[in-house]
């Protein structure tokens, strides 16, 4: 390996000396990657001896930061500007930096013979990924998507971060249009996979609910083509019918009692969900196990059930499954329960769509409290369905016996709601509504990431 690396280095010095540039092929780049496995696309986050990929965006060109990346300690910069490659042998020229990043990740993925668990869905992807990863990590050396690195850049970066000694990989895949999941599957090549649910998310890009079904089920298509295994939640609408193309299936569902257990068909019972979800299940020996999670809201039940089913399938000890679930503490504005003075806050402001907003309101209704307030932010990327869906959510909220309904965002402002608390943005909300005057109240804060509703909790 060292000899190969030195040979490539010498080659690029020779090329630079005669002022000739060549395109680097994937196998050659892979040899360099093996010597420098830390990969970055942000020059501000480069680590010494890493590889910097100069990607282009709508408002930036990573080629402009390649020299800075080298000055910060990168071993090489992968660029698609020929002029840069002529001036510095550490600038490796490719046709397209993004496509090369994706091809390199695909080539790296092909070196593994371990389970790769792919996850997609309309809601709950990240929480489910976090739970599954923690459960599997109790037994296996598991690598998984960090944060929400689940797109055409994040998935390759995740795969390239997996070392050769890994025993399990969990890859989250997000999409807002048809064919995107299919493309991400072509890179990650999942051996196992699951769809959390099918809901009204990214309707603008998918063109409606049927488009969501088609786009998300591309994961099932990939599993079917490659003889993979699908984990199918029979309690979720659409999933059973969409998954019939996959011959190998492991199913699970919400059970009416804790004794339900069959090989590759698991049941989990919901004990309670106010404020936190508690569940019970039995293992293959019919032993009963109870998990007390720190996740709020009944909508998290399916996320927990999925982690239990996958843990059982991969033969993680039940006691360790329980340990992983109970240790997980939600962060980053996802289903967080906070205390603010005498008030209890349900902070779920990382994302929102009509399906998740409905579940959040239903959960608020179930939770015990004399006083309740819902602060609802716009649901983005709904396109032509936006006004209809925002109106429907406001009408639903009015049926929940709330003390106040507060609407935030330009989309909610369009619906002509009979409501005195409508604000164009969160700054208007903070100026026109005083949280400090509220006491002994359960408050739901729910909206799309772009609305940044969590700012209502921050002091200026």
C-alpha positions, 0 to 999 in steps of 0.5 A, spaced: 500 500 500 505 504 501 509 503 495 502 504 491 501 511 495 508 513 493 508 511 486 502 515 485 505 521 489 511 521 484 506 521 478 503 527 480 509 531 481 512 529 474 505 531 471 506 538 474 513 538 472 511 538 465 505 542 466 500 536 463 493 534 467 490 528 467 483 525 469 484 521 475 480 514 475 476 511 481 481 506 483 487 510 483 483 515 487 481 509 492 488 508 493 489 515 495 483 515 499 485 508 503 492 512 505 487 519 507 480 516 509 478 523 512 474 526 507 471 533 507 467 538 503 468 544 507 474 547 507 473 550 514 473 543 517 479 539 514 483 535 518 490 534 517 492 529 511 485 528 509 481 529 502 478 535 500 472 535 495 471 541 491 463 541 490 459 546 487 453 549 489 448 554 487 452 560 490 459 557 491 464 553 488 469 549 492 474 550 487 475 557 490 477 554 497 481 548 495 488 552 496 485 554 503 484 546 504 491 544 503 493 550 507 489 547 513 493 541 512 489 537 507 493 532 503 490 532 497 484 537 494 479 533 488 478 539 484 474 539 477 478 546 475 483 544 470 487 550 471 488 548 479 491 542 477 496 545 473 499 549 478 499 544 484 500 536 484 496 536 490 490 538 486 487 532 483 483 533 477 476 529 476 471 531 471 466 532 476 467 533 483 461 531 486 460 525 481 467 523 483 465 523 491 459 519 489 463 514 485 468 513 490 463 512 496 460 506 491 467 503 490 468 503 498 461 500 499 463 494 494 469 492 499 464 490 504 460 484 506 456 486 512 449 488 513 447 495 510 441 497 513 437 503 509 432 507 512 427 512 509 420 514 510 416 521 511 417 522 518 421 519 524 427 517 519 432 520 524 430 518 530 429 511 528 436 511 525 438 513 532 435 508 536 437 502 531 444 504 531 444 504 539 441 498 539 445 494 534 451 498 537 450 494 543 453 488 540 456 490 533 461 495 531 456 499 528 457 506 523 451 510 522 449 516 519 451 522 523 445 528 524 441 528 518 447 527 512 442 523 508 442 526 501 446 526 495 452 528 499 451 526 506 450 519 504 457 518 500 460 522 506 457 517 511 459 511 507 466 513 506 467 514 514 466 507 515 472 503 516 474 496 514 473 493 521 465 495 521 460 490 522 454 493 521 452 500 517 445 504 518 444 509 512 439 514 513 436 516 506 432 522 505 428 525 498 424 530 496 422 527 489 422 521 485 428 517 483 432 520 489 432 514 493 433 509 487 440 513 486 442 513 494 440 506 494 445 505 488 451 508 492 449 505 499 447 498 496 442 496 502 442 489 504 436 490 509 432 496 509 425 499 512 420 505 510 418 508 517 411 510 514 408 514 508 405 521 509 404 528 506 411 530 506 415 534 500 408 534 496 411 539 492 417 535 489 413 528 489 407 531 486 402 528 491 401 522 496 402 517 490 408 520 488 411 519 495 409 512 495 413 511 489 419 515 491 419 512 498 418 504 495 424 505 491 428 502 497 423 496 496 425 496 489 432 496 491 432 490 496 427 486 491 433 487 485 438 485 490 435 479 494 435 484 500 431 483 506 425 488 508 423 490 515 415 492 514 411 495 519 404 492 518 401 497 523 403 503 518 398 504 512 401 502 505 407 499 507 405 491 506 402 493 499 408 496 497 413 491 500 410 485 496 415 485 491 421 484 496 421 476 497 425 476 504 421 480 509 421 481 517 414 484 519 412 487 526 406 490 528 403 494 534 400 488 539 394 488 543 398 484 548 405 482 550 405 475 549 405 476 541 412 473 538 413 469 532 419 468 528 421 474 524 414 477 526 414 481 532 409 484 536 410 490 541 405 493 546 404 500 547 403 501 555 403 509 555 405 515 552 404 521 556 409 524 557 414 518 555 413 512 551 413 505 554 413 499 551 413 491 552 415 485 548 417 478 549 423 475 546 423 468 543 423 465 550 417 468 551 420 472 556 417 479 558 421 485 557 419 493 558 422 499 556 421 506 559 423 511 553 425 518 554 421 519 547 415 523 548 409 522 544 405 516 541 408 517 534 415 515 537 412 508 538 413 506 531 420 508 532 421 504 538 418 498 535 422 498 529 429 498 533 426 492 537 424 488 531 431 489 528 435 488 535 431 481 535 432 479 528 440 481 529 440 477 536 441 483 540 440 481 547 433 483 550 436 486 556 441 490 551 435 493 547 432 495 553 438 499 555 439 502 548 432 505 548 432 507 555 439 511 554 437 515 548 435 522 549 432 526 544 436 532 542 436 537 536 429 540 537 426 533 536 421 531 541 424 534 546 420 535 553 423 541 557 421 545 563 421 552 563 419 555 569 412 552 571 411 550 563 412 544 560 415 545 553 414 539 547 419 542 542 419 538 536 421 544 531 426 540 527 421 538 521 414 538 520 409 536 514 401 535 515 402 528 517 407 529 523 403 535 525 397 531 525 400 526 530 403 532 534 396 535 535 393 528 537 399 527 542 398 534 545 390 532 546 392 526 550 397 529 554 394 531 561 394 538 563 389 543 564 392 549 560 395 547 553 397 552 547 400 550 540 405 554 537 404 551 529 409 554 524 409 553 517 410 546 513 414 547 507 415 544 501 407 543 500 407 547 493 400 547 490 397 543 496 400 548 501 393 552 503 389 546 503 394 543 508 395 549 512 387 550 513 386 543 515 391 543 520 388 549 523 381 546 523 384 540 526 387 544 532 381 548 533 378 541 535 383 539 540 380 544 546 386 548 546 387 555 550 391 558 545 393 556 537 398 561 535 400 560 527 407 562 525 409 563 518 407 566 511 403 560 509 399 560 515 398 567 514 394 566 507 389 561 510 384 567 513 384 563 519 379 566 524 385 567 529 388 573 533 395 570 534 398 569 527 405 572 526 409 572 519 415 569 523 418 568 529 421 575 531 414 577 530 411 572 535 416 574 540 415 581 539 407 580 539 406 574 544 410 574 551 412 567 553 414 569 560 407 571 562 404 564 561 404 559 567 402 552 568 401 550 561 403 545 556 406 548 550 407 544 543 412 548 539 412 544 532 414 547 525 418 546 519 426 547 520 426 553 516 421 557 521 426 556 527 421 556 532 425 554 537 428 561 537 421 563 541 425 560 547 431 564 547 433 570 550 434 576 545 
